[in-house]
Amino acid sequence: MKAIGIDIGGSAVKGAVVNLKTGKLESDRLRIPTPSPSTPKAISRVVARIAAHFEWKGLIGCGMPGAIKHGKLLAIANLDQSWIGTVASEVFGKACGAKVAVINDADAAGLAEMRFGAGKNQRGVVVVVTLGTGIGSAVFVNGALLPNSELGQMEVRGKTAEQRAAARIRKEKNLSWEKYGKRLNESFLALEMLIWPDLIIVGGGVSRKANKFLPLLTTHARVVPARLGNEAGIVGAALSTMQRSAG
């Protein structure tokens, strides 16, 4: 079984055909710059363009940077605020003439890591954390997703965790890996006081340098780098169609 996975971000919209059995991309990724303004009409045109590029009439899954409940956008980051209150699956479905599932982008990356990556066959409480412009999170209990977690919004030293420990902050403040590791450790220790995970999976581009900061962490939970890299969002968005088709 295959589906198109589309990762919608503030700078680009990326899509590919995904084999849902293996988690492998069965096409090259198509990357289109995010239109400005990034309104529902503008983004839906890009999603339809990606579907047309692959001559696709089957299931489509989209990951978006926002809180999504019963298909409705309750909050949105890095996209036009006119998305709030819309049922994104209907907007995209109308544009593409196909069934479209919509999921939070961090949850999508988490689904991919749990099915095919560092979280495969892991039981207990697993948190997938994506370190980038902000901090995204996906929480799983015995493999079941708790949707729309926003652990990057935890308060640490008077600021949100992502204001202190996102990968963007490391670059902007030119932090050494040691200083960045200490900031991240503070955030992960605060996370442990909330939900006591058994495993923390660290994703985002910075995870490629995991050996620079993971040894500095003092959490009770085991912390490991993600395995799927930049493909996680696309693969997870495609996987979300399995939930959509089942429903």
C-alpha positions in Angstrom: 0.0 0.0 0.0 1.2 3.5 -0.9 0.3 7.1 -0.1 1.7 10.5 -0.7 3.2 12.2 2.4 3.4 16.0 2.4 5.3 18.0 5.0 4.0 21.6 5.1 6.4 24.0 6.7 7.0 27.7 6.9 9.7 27.7 4.2 8.8 24.8 2.0 6.2 22.1 1.2 7.8 18.7 0.5 6.1 15.6 -0.8 6.9 12.1 -2.0 5.2 8.7 -2.6 5.7 6.4 0.4 5.6 2.7 0.8 3.5 2.3 3.9 4.8 -1.2 4.5 8.5 -0.3 4.5 8.5 3.4 5.2 10.7 4.0 2.2 10.2 6.8 -0.3 9.2 5.4 -3.7 9.8 8.7 -5.6 12.1 11.6 -5.4 11.0 14.4 -3.0 9.3 17.3 -4.6 10.1 20.6 -2.8 8.1 23.7 -3.5 8.7 27.0 -1.6 5.9 27.9 0.8 3.8 30.7 -0.8 3.4 34.0 0.9 0.9 34.7 2.2 0.5 31.0 3.2 -3.3 31.1 3.2 -5.5 27.9 2.9 -6.1 28.7 -0.8 -2.4 29.2 -1.6 -1.2 26.1 0.3 -4.0 23.9 -1.1 -2.8 24.8 -4.6 0.7 23.6 -3.7 -0.7 20.4 -2.3 -2.7 19.8 -5.4 0.3 20.6 -7.5 2.3 17.9 -5.7 -0.5 15.4 -6.2 -0.7 16.2 -9.9 3.1 15.9 -10.2 2.9 12.3 -9.1 -0.4 11.8 -11.1 -1.8 10.7 -7.7 -5.5 9.7 -7.1 -5.0 7.8 -3.9 -4.7 8.7 -0.2 -2.7 11.8 0.7 -1.4 12.7 4.2 -0.3 16.2 5.2 1.7 17.2 8.3 1.1 20.8 9.5 2.7 22.9 12.2 -0.4 23.3 14.3 -2.8 21.8 16.8 -5.4 19.7 15.0 -8.5 18.3 16.6 -11.2 16.5 14.7 -9.6 17.8 11.6 -9.8 21.4 12.6 -6.8 23.7 13.1 -7.0 25.2 16.6 -3.6 26.9 16.4 -0.9 27.3 13.7 2.8 28.3 13.6 4.8 29.7 10.8 1.8 29.8 8.4 -0.9 32.3 7.9 -3.3 32.7 10.9 -6.3 32.4 8.6 -5.8 28.6 8.9 -7.3 28.7 12.4 -10.8 27.3 12.5 -10.5 25.6 9.1 -11.0 21.9 8.5 -7.7 21.4 6.6 -8.6 17.9 5.4 -11.7 19.3 3.6 -9.7 22.2 2.1 -7.0 19.9 0.7 -9.5 17.2 -0.3 -11.5 19.7 -2.4 -8.3 21.0 -4.1 -7.0 17.5 -4.9 -10.2 15.6 -5.5 -8.9 12.9 -3.1 -9.1 11.8 0.6 -6.6 13.7 2.7 -5.6 13.1 6.3 -4.0 16.0 8.3 -1.8 15.6 11.3 0.5 17.8 13.5 3.9 17.8 11.9 5.8 16.7 15.0 3.2 13.9 15.5 3.9 12.8 12.0 7.7 12.6 12.5 6.9 10.7 15.7 4.7 8.1 13.9 7.5 7.5 11.4 10.2 7.0 14.1 7.9 4.7 16.1 7.0 2.6 13.1 10.3 2.4 11.3 13.0 4.2 13.3 14.5 4.5 16.8 11.1 3.8 18.5 10.3 0.6 16.7 9.0 -2.1 19.1 9.5 0.3 22.1 7.0 0.0 24.9 6.2 2.3 27.8 6.3 6.1 27.4 8.3 7.4 24.4 8.8 11.1 23.6 10.0 12.1 20.1 11.5 15.6 20.3 12.3 17.6 17.1 14.9 20.3 17.6 14.7 23.0 14.9 13.3 26.5 14.6 11.3 25.5 17.7 10.9 22.3 19.7 8.2 19.9 18.5 7.1 16.8 20.4 5.2 13.6 20.0 4.2 11.4 23.0 3.5 7.7 22.8 2.3 5.3 25.4 2.8 1.7 24.4 2.9 2.8 20.8 -0.3 4.9 21.0 0.0 8.6 20.1 -1.1 11.3 22.5 -1.8 14.0 19.8 -0.9 17.7 19.8 1.6 17.7 22.7 3.5 21.0 23.0 6.3 20.2 25.3 8.4 22.9 23.8 6.1 25.4 25.6 7.2 24.2 29.0 8.6 27.0 31.2 12.3 26.7 31.9 14.1 29.5 33.8 11.3 32.0 32.9 11.2 31.2 29.2 9.7 28.4 27.1 11.9 25.4 26.5 12.1 26.2 22.8 13.2 29.8 23.5 16.2 28.3 25.4 17.0 25.0 23.7 15.8 25.0 20.1 18.5 24.3 17.5 17.9 27.9 16.2 18.9 29.3 19.6 22.2 27.5 19.5 23.0 29.1 16.2 21.7 32.5 17.0 23.6 32.7 20.3 26.7 30.8 18.9 26.5 28.4 21.9 29.2 25.8 22.3 28.0 22.2 22.3 28.7 22.1 26.0 26.5 25.1 26.7 23.8 23.9 24.4 23.9 20.5 26.0 23.4 22.0 29.4 20.3 24.0 28.2 18.8 20.9 26.6 19.5 18.9 29.7 17.5 21.4 31.8 14.5 21.1 29.4 14.7 17.3 29.4 14.9 17.2 33.2 11.8 19.4 33.4 10.1 17.1 30.9 10.9 14.1 33.2 9.2 15.8 36.1 6.0 15.9 34.0 5.7 12.5 32.4 8.8 10.4 33.2 9.4 8.9 29.8 11.3 5.6 29.3 12.9 6.8 26.1 13.5 10.2 24.4 14.2 10.2 20.7 15.9 13.4 19.5 15.2 14.5 15.9 15.7 17.5 13.7 18.8 18.4 11.8 20.9 18.9 14.9 20.4 15.1 15.7 23.2 14.5 13.1 25.6 16.0 15.7 24.0 14.0 18.6 27.5 12.7 19.7 28.3 16.4 20.6 25.6 16.8 23.2 23.8 13.6 24.1 26.7 12.5 26.4 26.1 15.7 28.4 22.6 14.7 29.4 21.8 13.4 32.8 18.2 12.2 32.4 16.9 9.0 33.9 15.4 8.2 30.5 17.6 6.8 27.7 18.1 9.4 25.0 18.9 8.3 21.4 19.1 10.1 18.0 16.3 9.7 15.5 17.0 7.6 12.5 14.8 8.8 9.7 16.2 12.3 9.3 14.5 14.7 7.0 12.2 12.0 5.6 10.4 11.5 8.9 7.8 14.2 8.3 6.9 12.9 4.9 6.8 9.3 6.0 4.7 10.1 9.1 2.2 12.2 7.1 1.7 9.3 4.7 1.2 6.9 7.7 -1.5 9.1 9.0 -3.7 8.1 6.0 -3.9 4.6 7.5 -5.7 6.2 10.5 -7.9 8.3 8.2 -8.9 5.3 6.0 -9.6 3.2 9.1 -11.9 5.9 10.3 
